[in-house]
Amino acid sequence: MTNPGTHRDRWYEGITRYQWLVLVLASLGWVFDVYEGQIFVANMNEAMPALLGSQVSPGAIAFYNNITFAAFLVGGAVGGALFGMLSDRIGRKCTLSYTILTYTAFTGLSALAQAWWHMAALRFLVALGVGGEWAVASALVAETFPTRARAWSQSIFHASSVLGTYLATAGTWLLGRQPLDYSFTFGNTTWLVSGWRLSFVLGVLPAVLIVWVRRSLREPEYWLHSRNEKSDQPTEPAALTAWFTRPLLSRLLMGVGLATVGLAMFWGTHIYGKDMLREAYKISYLATLPADADADSKATVLNEHAADIKNGEMLGMFLVTTGGGLGLVCFGPISERLGRRGAFLLFHMGGLIASLILFQVLTGLRALLCFLPVFGFLTLAMHAGYAVYFPELFPTRWRGTGGGICFNGGRILAAPILFLGGWMQKDWGFSLGNAASLLALLFLPGAILLLFAPETKGRDLPT
């Protein structure tokens, strides 16, 4: 006889076509959201030198890249809070469209940047939509799927981010295969456009997703029920005061702390895994020169192999992203077995160990090629945990706001950490590997913070 609990143990049993549609649309929004965020990561080694000028030192380039990352983090925090509150007021569907419109428009405008501060300002504006999309989409998925399927659906939602990184990587690889500018002739005028600028132009295309969102989605029952209970709705002063009560405030602070660690590690450590492979490719080409080769000879060899070195960097980004994607998918089932706190602890400690191994121990192309997916798996998986965990912490009327503040409040607190990482390399003489290793130590306070985190595994969403 068939065990009557067998089918109930399969998280996908009974999921409706509309629920799958919600997951697909939310995931597509997140895919293009991450694509917009990763375009700069994929092109920063070409874009920032072009904006600063050819005579700028590598340390200065790293410094201004980190300023741009910090601007992106702050913008994401602002956007997450603003769009999260807007979604609690006017609904998830309309707000999701506004976030997509925001990040696509300003990504396209980034192609016109002429100075480093132009890029930093535009990345801030892009991040308004990026941060808002995550807050709204994660609440939408959480309110649409049943309790037994929530961890799996949220992990799939967040894991879709790797497709966005793949798109950014593929676009950069295709457009950057030739080091020269692309020429376009209109009448008697010829325009020269760098491949990295074209990558930003392509960021406008996801705007077509808005039409599908507007036509296909409807507001979740959780949100409609909360809106219709007008007699129970707090006034604005009461709603603001509620955030300072112990249950909400403690969960808010704990969520912001977890997100701060994860986001600081993503922008300060995780994204530089690809650069370790880039440096290994450089070393392999420089090894073909005599030991007493001068600086001009070294520069000539590196210029001759610039396309291959860039391809190596994109290969590194692909390997880290692939491992990270597997980690994101696995967080859901792992958190169902170990609990939310147990899964976070596993990946905090694993991320620390993997970072120290990559940046302090490994050398050589073969070792890096084998280990980069492991590094990506252990340093990225916890981000799916934010999509799983944060919506489970707050009642419906505060879910979008709470999740947005947690995830994107972490962006604000992570921004000074990135400034610190930039100063380490620009003014203090730290290598990329040493700076990333020191930042990885922040995984330890993240693990300690879990002692104060409530366990939400298997519980219904608070109403």
Secondary structure as GFF3:
##gff-version 3
##sequence-region A 1 463
A	DSSP	three_ten_helix	7	9	.	.	.	ID=ss1
A	DSSP	alpha_helix	17	52	.	.	.	ID=ss2
A	DSSP	alpha_helix	58	90	.	.	.	ID=ss3
A	DSSP	alpha_helix	92	109	.	.	.	ID=ss4
A	DSSP	three_ten_helix	110	112	.	.	.	ID=ss5
A	DSSP	alpha_helix	116	144	.	.	.	ID=ss6
A	DSSP	alpha_helix	147	159	.	.	.	ID=ss7
A	DSSP	alpha_helix	161	175	.	.	.	ID=ss8
A	DSSP	beta_strand	182	186	.	.	.	ID=ss9
A	DSSP	beta_strand	189	193	.	.	.	ID=ss10
A	DSSP	alpha_helix	195	201	.	.	.	ID=ss11
A	DSSP	three_ten_helix	202	208	.	.	.	ID=ss12
A	DSSP	alpha_helix	209	216	.	.	.	ID=ss13
A	DSSP	alpha_helix	221	228	.	.	.	ID=ss14
A	DSSP	three_ten_helix	230	232	.	.	.	ID=ss15
A	DSSP	alpha_helix	236	242	.	.	.	ID=ss16
A	DSSP	alpha_helix	246	268	.	.	.	ID=ss17
A	DSSP	three_ten_helix	270	272	.	.	.	ID=ss18
A	DSSP	alpha_helix	273	286	.	.	.	ID=ss19
A	DSSP	alpha_helix	295	304	.	.	.	ID=ss20
A	DSSP	alpha_helix	306	360	.	.	.	ID=ss21
A	DSSP	alpha_helix	365	380	.	.	.	ID=ss22
A	DSSP	alpha_helix	382	389	.	.	.	ID=ss23
A	DSSP	three_ten_helix	390	392	.	.	.	ID=ss24
A	DSSP	alpha_helix	396	426	.	.	.	ID=ss25
A	DSSP	alpha_helix	432	440	.	.	.	ID=ss26
A	DSSP	alpha_helix	443	449	.	.	.	ID=ss27
A	DSSP	three_ten_helix	450	452	.	.	.	ID=ss28
###
